[in-house]
Structure formats: structure tokens, C-alpha cells
Amino acid sequence: MKRLFWEILEIKINPRIAKFRNNLVVKMKTNWPTKKLKDLLESFDAGMWGKPAPEGKGLLILRSTNITNEGSLDFSNVAELDIQNKIEKLKLFDGDILLEKSGGGPDQPVGRVAYFVAPNHRVYSFANFIQRIRARSDLIDSRFLFYRLLLLHKIGFTKKLQSQTTGIRNLKLSLYLKTEIPLPPLKIQKQIVERLDKIAEAQKLNDELIQKSDELFQSLLHQELDSASRDWELKKLGEVCEKIIQAHPSKFFKRSFHYIDISSINSKSKTVEAFSTCSIDQAPSRARKLVQKNDILFATTRPYLENIAIVPDACEDFVASTGFCVIRANTEYTIHDFLFFNVISRPFIRKILPFQRGANYPAVSDKNVYGIKIPLPPLETQKQIVEKLSAAQEYKKQLLEQKLKLKELFDSVLHKSIE
């Protein structure tokens, strides 16, 4: 497993992706004819709900929760329901487009879409919060239509067409069906689809590499931190940390300060991605923990989400939310990177989860976090472990940066080709 990890580490990110951006764009003419969406459809069907069925006995039903923001389908949690008597009408076929007609939220308009292709040729249907769109193949390429509808959601068009009832947003389907869709010749439609599909495939491959790198990193992490066969001392985390000052920001700053809350953390990259500037007289009630570079922020609310990050060097005059346990290495015993790799390890997360309390906002206390025991090899050994693990993390960082570049490329080509 370790050898496989380092083989994957040798993969080079394609540096030429920006160079063929222009070659991927088929610029839409402004004078293409348009048709209303309703005139381009073979069918426009509503889904339905049914009774839960025993595993393996019901029909696989896709819900709005299976639709991602990027237009793909997540098949990891599919419901099984008893609607066998409706299977002929509600069976999905490859090329069907699923439209989220109810759902959404304050920061996510209803109207997400996904393109259906059955995995492993299994039979699927769709639930009542979804509308199935089936295109007329003589007028429009179904995948071209999907990309057009995806763009409409990305630019916020569907936000104008939603109504709200008791917290659930509903898409006004009659207005949605009147949406004008540009109609280049089918040959041009297919060229656009081909180019967008190439980028989408690169995104999929990159996501798979990120997932694989996570799995292999955790394997390497477990191997490097496993103390079972080593003569390493075990200590509670709190025994190798310095105490943190907790007080109102006015005790430290005269006018303003920078504030880090849980939303500032990117749980994927384990970095502080954003922060806010607050005046002393408007300090949030939870802004109480003075932090410095190399402190580790461990979010105690919903710890299973793993909102964990190291305060970067550039952060000065920063205060963190009391929603974090701040872990500051006592350099007499340990180094901050070694502590960081311990607290992001799966064994550490598994040990902390039983301490969660609260139904709506399950949380643990700082005392719980500080009470978890970690292995403590000699400082020189810690440095060697950190060096190995940091190299592995660097590869994941490259993949995450590539993910962002691919998303920017996809959105750019989508806008230029279909808008």
C-alpha cells in the first residue's frame, strides 16, 4: 500500500490544460433560433413517493439529495421504495435529465439538474421532488439541453422562478417550461457537448485521484503513527500543549481584529480559507480565543465534519471562535505539524466521536479533545514522520488546486459555448 502511494505521488498534473482552453470553445452565435423548453420535450414527468421496501426488494429511487451542485448523480445513498406498479411509467432511461423541482435553500436555489446514465445497467426511478425531462432527439441533443439547463442554474436564473412554502422552495414549472433554449444545428450541439464532456471526464478523474490520495494518506498516516510495535510513550494531548488565552478581544486590540469561525475552514484542504474583520464594539460573542501562527484549530461542533486547520504564518491579530479547541504545541515535547497529523487521523476522530452531546448541534468539549491520548516518539522521530506525511499532503494540495482550475475551465467553456 505504501509503495502504491508513492507511485501515485509521481503522477504529474497536466500543465497544458490552460493552453487548450480556446480550442475547447465553440462560440455560440447570437442569431441561433430559439424554442421554448416545452417545445423541445418528448415528456415532462413528475415523480412519486412510495412506502419503504426491504433492502433488495424495492425499486431504486433517486431523490433531490442525490443531485450534486455540479450536475452529477451521487449513487451512494439511494432509497428503495415500493412503487413496482408504476415502474413502466417512471423507469429512467439513459439520457433522461432529472430536475429538482422542490428543495433548495437560502444559499442554493431550487432547479439543479443531473444527467442520468444507469450504473451497472440497474433499473432506477425518481421521487416526487424531481421532474423527469426527456428531450426530442430530432430537435436537440439531450446532453446539450442538460448543459444549457445546468448553466441556467449556475447563473441564478432559476432563483427568479422559485416560490417558497414552509421552508421548501418550489420551482414554478409553467414558467420554467417557457424558457427560451438556443438551437444551433445538431452537429454544433454535439461538438459543444464533446468539448464539455472532455473537461467533465478530467474532473471525474481528478476527483477519483483525490479520493484515492485520501485513502492512501490515511493508510500511511496509520502506519507512521502506529505505536503498537514501537516503544513510544502515550500522552494525553493536553499534556503536550500550552494553555490558550480566552478573553474579550478588547483585552488584546484597540480598534479591530480578524475573526476565524468554523465557516472559515475548508475541511477538504484543512486550511483557513476566509476570515472577517470585526471592530471591537461589534465583536461576536464567540470571538474569545487569541490565536497565533501554527496553532491548530479543531472544531468541536460536529467533529465528524473534520473542520480542522493550522493557523497560517500570515495570520496576525486573529481571534478564533469558542467553537474551536485551540491546540498549541509545547515545543519541549512536540512540534505542531506532528500534533496536526495526529488530530486529523481517523483513530483520533473515532476516539472523540463518543463524547458528542446534543441532538441538533452535536459537540464535544475542549476537555474531551485534550483528553485523547496520542503517541509521542522522540522529537527527531517526529520530524522524520512529519517530513514523510507533508510530502503526501503536498500531492493532495496539487490535486485540490487542479480541481479548482478544472472547475474554472469548465464554467468558462460552458458560458462561452452555451450562454
C-alpha positions as CSV (number, residue, x, y, z in Angstrom):
1,M,0.0,0.0,0.0
2,K,2.8,2.4,0.9
3,R,4.6,1.7,-2.4
4,L,1.4,2.3,-4.3
5,F,1.0,5.7,-2.6
6,W,4.4,6.8,-3.7
7,E,3.8,5.6,-7.2
8,I,0.7,7.7,-7.3
9,L,2.7,10.6,-5.9
10,E,4.8,10.5,-9.1
11,I,1.8,11.4,-11.3
12,K,2.3,14.8,-12.8
13,I,-0.6,17.3,-13.1
14,N,-1.2,18.2,-16.7
15,P,0.4,21.7,-17.1
16,R,-1.1,22.2,-20.6
17,I,-4.7,22.5,-19.5
18,A,-4.9,26.3,-19.8
19,K,-3.3,26.2,-23.3
20,F,-6.2,24.4,-25.0
21,R,-8.9,26.4,-23.3
22,N,-9.6,28.3,-26.5
23,N,-9.7,25.1,-28.5
24,L,-12.5,23.8,-26.3
25,V,-14.8,26.7,-27.0
26,V,-17.4,26.6,-29.8
27,K,-18.6,30.2,-29.7
28,M,-22.4,30.4,-29.8
29,K,-23.8,32.7,-32.5
30,T,-26.2,35.4,-31.2
31,N,-28.6,34.7,-34.0
32,W,-29.3,31.0,-33.4
33,P,-33.0,30.3,-33.4
34,T,-34.6,29.5,-30.1
35,K,-37.5,27.4,-28.9
36,K,-39.4,27.2,-25.6
37,L,-38.3,24.3,-23.5
38,K,-41.7,22.8,-23.6
39,D,-41.5,22.5,-27.4
40,L,-38.3,20.5,-27.2
41,L,-39.5,17.7,-24.9
42,E,-40.8,14.3,-25.6
43,S,-42.1,14.1,-22.0
44,F,-42.0,16.0,-18.7
45,D,-43.0,13.7,-15.9
46,A,-43.5,14.1,-12.2
47,G,-42.0,11.5,-9.8
48,M,-43.8,10.0,-6.9
49,W,-43.2,8.6,-3.4
50,G,-43.9,5.2,-2.0
51,K,-43.6,3.0,1.0
52,P,-40.0,2.0,2.1
53,A,-39.2,-1.5,0.9
54,P,-36.8,-4.1,2.5
55,E,-33.3,-3.9,1.1
56,G,-33.1,-5.6,-2.3
57,K,-36.9,-5.8,-2.6
58,G,-37.9,-2.4,-3.8
59,L,-37.2,-0.1,-6.7
60,L,-34.1,2.2,-6.6
61,I,-35.4,5.8,-6.3
62,L,-33.3,8.9,-7.0
63,R,-34.1,11.9,-4.8
64,S,-33.0,15.6,-4.9
65,T,-30.4,14.7,-2.3
66,N,-28.7,12.5,-5.0
67,I,-28.2,15.5,-7.3
68,T,-24.9,17.4,-6.8
69,N,-24.4,21.1,-7.5
70,E,-22.2,20.3,-10.5
71,G,-24.9,18.3,-12.3
72,S,-23.8,14.7,-11.5
73,L,-25.6,12.0,-9.5
74,D,-24.4,10.5,-6.2
75,F,-25.5,6.9,-6.1
76,S,-24.0,6.2,-2.6
77,N,-27.3,6.6,-0.8
78,V,-30.3,5.6,-2.9
79,A,-33.7,4.9,-1.4
80,E,-35.6,1.7,-2.1
81,L,-39.3,2.1,-2.3
82,D,-42.3,0.0,-3.2
83,I,-43.7,1.6,-6.4
84,Q,-43.5,-1.5,-8.6
85,N,-46.9,-0.8,-10.1
86,K,-45.6,2.4,-11.6
87,I,-42.3,1.1,-13.0
88,E,-43.3,1.2,-16.7
89,K,-44.2,4.9,-16.4
90,L,-41.4,6.0,-14.1
91,K,-38.4,4.0,-15.2
92,L,-35.4,6.1,-16.1
93,F,-33.6,5.7,-19.4
94,D,-30.0,6.8,-20.2
95,G,-30.2,10.4,-21.4
96,D,-33.0,11.5,-19.1
97,I,-32.5,14.7,-17.3
98,L,-33.5,15.0,-13.6
99,L,-34.8,18.4,-12.5
100,E,-35.0,19.3,-8.8
101,K,-38.4,21.0,-8.6
102,S,-38.7,21.2,-4.8
103,G,-36.0,21.7,-2.2
104,G,-33.1,24.2,-2.3
105,G,-32.2,26.5,0.5
106,P,-31.2,30.1,1.4
107,D,-27.8,29.8,-0.5
108,Q,-28.9,27.3,-3.1
109,P,-31.8,27.9,-5.5
110,V,-34.0,25.1,-6.5
111,G,-33.6,23.9,-10.0
112,R,-30.5,21.8,-10.0
113,V,-30.3,19.2,-12.8
114,A,-28.4,16.0,-13.4
115,Y,-27.9,13.7,-16.5
116,F,-28.9,10.1,-15.9
117,V,-26.9,7.1,-17.0
118,A,-27.7,3.9,-15.2
119,P,-24.7,2.5,-13.3
120,N,-24.3,-1.3,-13.9
121,H,-27.5,-1.2,-16.1
122,R,-29.7,-1.3,-13.0
123,V,-33.3,0.0,-13.0
124,Y,-33.9,3.3,-11.4
125,S,-36.8,5.6,-10.9
126,F,-37.3,9.1,-9.3
127,A,-39.0,10.6,-6.4
128,N,-41.8,13.3,-6.0
129,F,-39.4,16.3,-5.6
130,I,-38.0,15.5,-9.1
131,Q,-39.3,16.1,-12.6
132,R,-38.0,13.9,-15.4
133,I,-37.1,15.7,-18.6
134,R,-36.9,13.7,-21.8
135,A,-35.7,15.6,-24.9
136,R,-36.9,15.2,-28.5
137,S,-33.8,13.7,-30.2
138,D,-34.8,15.1,-33.6
139,L,-34.6,18.7,-32.3
140,I,-31.9,18.8,-29.5
141,D,-29.1,16.6,-28.1
142,S,-30.2,15.6,-24.6
143,R,-26.8,16.3,-23.2
144,F,-26.7,19.8,-24.9
145,L,-30.0,20.5,-23.2
146,F,-28.6,19.3,-19.9
147,Y,-25.6,21.6,-20.2
148,R,-28.0,24.5,-21.0
149,L,-30.2,23.9,-18.0
150,L,-27.1,23.4,-15.8
151,L,-25.9,26.9,-16.9
152,L,-29.3,28.4,-16.1
153,H,-29.0,27.2,-12.5
154,K,-25.3,28.2,-12.2
155,I,-26.1,31.8,-13.2
156,G,-29.0,32.1,-10.8
157,F,-31.8,32.0,-13.4
158,T,-33.9,29.5,-11.5
159,K,-33.8,31.7,-8.4
160,K,-36.3,34.0,-10.2
161,L,-38.7,31.1,-10.8
162,Q,-39.0,29.7,-7.3
163,S,-41.7,30.1,-4.7
164,Q,-41.4,29.3,-1.1
165,T,-43.8,27.4,1.2
166,T,-42.9,26.5,4.8
167,G,-39.2,26.5,4.1
168,I,-39.3,24.4,0.9
169,R,-38.7,26.2,-2.4
170,N,-40.7,25.1,-5.3
171,L,-39.9,25.7,-9.0
172,K,-42.6,27.3,-11.0
173,L,-42.7,24.7,-13.7
174,S,-45.1,26.6,-16.0
175,L,-42.5,29.5,-16.2
176,Y,-39.6,27.1,-16.4
177,L,-41.1,25.4,-19.5
178,K,-41.3,28.8,-21.2
179,T,-37.6,29.3,-21.0
180,E,-36.0,30.0,-24.4
181,I,-33.4,27.5,-25.5
182,P,-30.9,28.3,-28.2
183,L,-30.9,25.8,-31.1
184,P,-27.7,25.6,-33.1
185,P,-27.6,22.7,-35.6
186,L,-27.3,19.3,-34.1
187,K,-23.8,18.9,-35.4
188,I,-22.7,22.0,-33.5
189,Q,-24.6,20.9,-30.4
190,K,-22.6,17.6,-30.4
191,Q,-19.3,19.5,-30.8
192,I,-20.1,21.6,-27.8
193,V,-21.1,18.5,-25.8
194,E,-17.9,16.7,-26.8
195,R,-15.7,19.5,-25.5
196,L,-17.6,19.9,-22.2
197,D,-17.6,16.2,-21.7
198,K,-13.8,16.1,-22.0
199,I,-13.4,18.6,-19.2
200,A,-16.1,16.7,-17.1
201,E,-14.1,13.5,-17.6
202,A,-10.9,15.2,-16.4
203,Q,-12.8,16.5,-13.4
204,K,-14.1,13.0,-12.6
205,L,-10.6,11.5,-12.9
206,N,-9.2,14.3,-10.7
207,D,-11.9,13.6,-8.0
208,E,-11.0,9.9,-8.1
209,L,-7.4,10.7,-7.5
210,I,-8.3,13.0,-4.6
211,Q,-10.3,10.2,-3.0
212,K,-7.5,7.7,-3.6
213,S,-4.9,10.0,-2.2
214,D,-7.1,10.4,0.9
215,E,-7.3,6.7,1.4
216,L,-3.6,6.1,0.8
217,F,-2.7,9.1,3.0
218,Q,-4.7,7.7,5.9
219,S,-3.1,4.3,5.4
220,L,0.3,5.9,5.5
221,L,-0.7,8.0,8.5
222,H,-1.8,5.0,10.4
223,Q,1.4,3.2,9.6
224,E,3.6,6.1,10.7
225,L,1.7,6.8,13.9
226,D,1.1,3.2,15.0
227,S,2.8,2.8,18.4
228,A,1.8,-0.8,18.9
229,S,5.2,-2.2,17.8
230,R,7.3,0.8,19.0
231,D,8.5,1.8,22.4
232,W,6.7,5.2,22.3
233,E,5.1,6.9,25.3
234,L,1.4,7.7,25.1
235,K,0.4,11.1,26.5
236,K,-2.9,13.0,26.7
237,L,-3.0,15.7,24.1
238,G,-3.4,18.4,26.8
239,E,-0.2,17.3,28.4
240,V,1.9,18.4,25.4
241,C,0.0,21.7,24.7
242,E,0.3,25.2,26.0
243,K,-2.6,27.0,27.6
244,I,-4.6,29.3,25.5
245,I,-5.8,32.8,26.5
246,Q,-9.5,33.3,26.3
247,A,-11.0,36.8,26.8
248,H,-12.9,39.6,25.1
249,P,-10.9,41.0,22.1
250,S,-10.8,44.4,23.7
251,K,-8.2,42.9,26.1
252,F,-5.8,42.5,23.2
253,F,-6.7,45.0,20.5
254,K,-7.7,48.7,20.4
255,R,-9.9,49.0,17.3
256,S,-10.4,45.8,15.3
257,F,-9.2,42.2,14.8
258,H,-9.5,39.4,12.4
259,Y,-12.0,36.7,13.3
260,I,-12.0,33.0,12.4
261,D,-15.1,30.9,12.8
262,I,-16.0,27.4,11.7
263,S,-17.2,28.6,8.3
264,S,-13.6,29.9,7.7
265,I,-12.3,26.3,7.5
266,N,-12.0,24.3,4.3
267,S,-12.5,20.7,5.6
268,K,-11.1,19.2,2.4
269,S,-7.8,21.0,2.3
270,K,-7.6,21.5,6.1
271,T,-6.8,25.2,5.6
272,V,-8.1,28.6,6.9
273,E,-9.8,29.9,3.7
274,A,-11.5,33.0,4.9
275,F,-11.9,35.3,7.8
276,S,-13.7,38.5,8.7
277,T,-12.6,41.9,10.1
278,C,-14.5,43.0,13.2
279,S,-14.4,46.2,15.2
280,I,-14.0,45.8,19.0
281,D,-17.5,47.1,19.7
282,Q,-19.1,44.6,17.3
283,A,-17.1,41.6,18.4
284,P,-19.1,38.3,18.0
285,S,-20.0,36.8,21.4
286,R,-18.0,33.7,20.5
287,A,-14.8,35.6,19.4
288,R,-12.7,34.9,22.5
289,K,-9.7,32.7,21.7
290,L,-6.5,34.6,20.8
291,V,-4.5,32.5,18.3
292,Q,-1.1,32.7,16.6
293,K,0.6,31.0,13.7
294,N,0.9,27.3,13.8
295,D,-2.0,26.9,16.3
296,I,-4.3,24.0,15.3
297,L,-8.0,24.8,15.2
298,F,-10.2,21.8,15.9
299,A,-13.9,22.5,15.5
300,T,-15.8,20.9,18.5
301,T,-19.2,21.2,16.9
302,R,-20.0,18.3,14.6
303,P,-16.4,16.9,14.9
304,Y,-17.2,14.2,12.3
305,L,-17.1,17.0,9.7
306,E,-13.4,17.4,10.5
307,N,-13.2,21.2,10.3
308,I,-9.5,21.3,11.3
309,A,-6.7,23.6,10.2
310,I,-3.4,25.1,11.1
311,V,-3.3,28.9,11.6
312,P,-1.0,30.1,8.7
313,D,2.0,32.4,9.1
314,A,0.2,35.4,7.6
315,C,-2.4,35.5,10.3
316,E,-1.8,38.3,12.8
317,D,-4.2,39.9,15.2
318,F,-6.5,36.9,14.9
319,V,-9.2,35.7,17.3
320,A,-10.9,32.3,16.9
321,S,-14.4,31.2,17.8
322,T,-15.1,29.3,21.1
323,G,-16.4,26.7,18.7
324,F,-12.7,25.6,18.3
325,C,-10.4,23.8,20.6
326,V,-7.1,25.6,20.0
327,I,-4.2,23.2,20.1
328,R,-0.8,24.9,20.6
329,A,2.3,22.6,20.7
330,N,4.6,22.8,23.7
331,T,7.9,22.6,21.8
332,E,9.6,21.0,24.7
333,Y,7.6,17.8,23.9
334,T,6.4,18.0,20.3
335,I,6.1,20.0,17.1
336,H,2.8,21.5,15.7
337,D,2.8,19.5,12.4
338,F,3.1,16.2,14.3
339,L,0.1,17.2,16.5
340,F,-1.8,18.2,13.4
341,F,-1.3,14.8,11.7
342,N,-2.4,13.1,14.9
343,V,-5.7,15.1,15.2
344,I,-6.7,14.6,11.6
345,S,-6.1,10.8,11.8
346,R,-9.1,8.5,11.7
347,P,-8.2,6.9,15.0
348,F,-8.2,10.3,16.8
349,I,-11.6,11.2,15.2
350,R,-13.1,7.8,16.1
351,K,-11.9,8.3,19.7
352,I,-13.5,11.8,20.0
353,L,-16.9,11.0,18.5
354,P,-18.4,9.1,21.5
355,F,-18.1,12.3,23.6
356,Q,-20.6,14.2,21.4
357,R,-23.6,15.7,23.2
358,G,-26.6,17.4,21.8
359,A,-29.1,16.4,19.1
360,N,-29.3,19.4,16.8
361,Y,-25.6,20.5,17.2
362,P,-23.7,17.6,18.5
363,A,-20.5,18.8,20.1
364,V,-17.5,17.8,22.2
365,S,-15.7,19.9,24.8
366,D,-12.1,21.1,24.8
367,K,-11.6,18.8,27.8
368,N,-12.7,15.9,25.6
369,V,-10.2,16.8,22.9
370,Y,-7.3,17.4,25.3
371,G,-8.1,14.1,27.0
372,I,-7.3,11.9,23.9
373,K,-4.0,10.0,24.1
374,I,-1.5,10.3,21.3
375,P,1.8,8.5,20.7
376,L,4.8,10.7,21.5
377,P,8.1,9.5,19.9
378,P,11.3,11.4,20.3
379,L,11.4,14.8,18.6
380,E,13.8,13.7,15.9
381,T,11.5,10.8,15.0
382,Q,8.5,13.3,15.0
383,K,10.4,15.4,12.4
384,Q,11.0,12.4,10.2
385,I,7.4,11.4,10.3
386,V,6.3,14.9,9.5
387,E,8.6,15.1,6.5
388,K,7.0,11.9,5.0
389,L,3.5,12.9,5.7
390,S,4.0,16.5,4.5
391,A,5.1,15.2,1.1
392,A,1.9,13.2,0.8
393,Q,-0.2,16.2,1.8
394,E,1.6,18.3,-0.9
395,Y,0.3,15.9,-3.6
396,K,-3.2,16.2,-2.3
397,K,-2.8,20.0,-2.3
398,Q,-1.8,19.9,-6.0
399,L,-4.9,17.8,-6.8
400,L,-7.2,20.2,-5.0
401,E,-5.6,23.1,-6.9
402,Q,-6.1,21.2,-10.1
403,K,-9.8,20.6,-9.1
404,L,-10.3,24.4,-8.8
405,K,-8.6,25.0,-12.2
406,L,-10.8,22.4,-13.9
407,K,-13.9,23.9,-12.4
408,E,-12.9,27.4,-13.6
409,L,-12.2,25.9,-17.1
410,F,-15.5,24.1,-17.2
411,D,-17.5,27.1,-16.2
412,S,-15.7,29.3,-18.7
413,V,-16.3,26.9,-21.6
414,L,-19.9,26.4,-20.5
415,H,-20.6,30.1,-20.5
416,K,-18.8,30.8,-23.8
417,S,-20.3,27.9,-25.6
418,I,-23.9,27.9,-24.4
419,E,-24.8,31.2,-23.0
